[in-house]
Amino acid sequence: MLLPCVLLDPSPAVDKRIPSSLAVKVVTTSPVEAAMVAVSFARIVIGLVLFVAGLAKLRGGERRFTAVVARYELVPAAVAPVLGRWLPWAEVVTGAFLVAGVASQPAALAAAVLFTVFSLAIGVGLARGHTHDCGCAGPIGGRLHWRLMHRNLALTLAILPVYAFGGGSLGIATEFAGAASSWSDAGLLALVSLTAVAAAGTFALQGVVTAKEREATA
């Protein structure tokens, strides 16, 4: 009885007959690449937060948000309608830039400014005893609370690496021509300063309110 046999040709010609499509490619990711992807993810999440919040304000109507701005009692009555009209658009545009990765550094700086302004407004409102709607997300927003300031502070801290690393590796990497170096230096200093102001303001205002509450219950 004859048994079939298979001859294995050890010659290099065998390798040439193997289709290249069957080759297995091993893709490795360096820690730097992983960090850049994480920065991109943070940039997109922060951008979505701003975009959705601004869109919710627009859907709620200009009059409604203007009334919320007026309740904070931080700006003159003539300025409230201006903020009520344009502040939601500032959030939408900044959020869209961050999500798309367009001009990531200026957009990150603008986001930090927005978060800092929102935090200080909420803190001053709480210090004055206000309990009205925060206006953070249009009709679905909640009332003033310290956790809103903590959230904004966390978002401001998260925007630091987004600025420092140019928005990460995912997105449309475009910056203003001829101004990249100036953004990197002056912008980072401004961003760190805003973060420090937001942190100091958050805990200082919370400390003042807590002290008042203790005196009232004593």
Secondary structure, DSSP 8 states (H G I E B T S, - for coil): ----------STHHHHTS-GGG--------HHHHHHHHHHHHHHHHHHHHHHHHHHHHHH-HHHHHHHHHHHT-S-TTTHHHHHHHHHHHHHHHHHHHHHTBSHHHHHHHHHHHHHHHHHHHHHHHHTT--SB--TTGGG--B--HHHHHHHHHHHHHHHHHHHTTT-SSS--B--TT-HHHIIIIIHHHHHHHHHHHHHHHHHHHHHHHHHHHHHH-
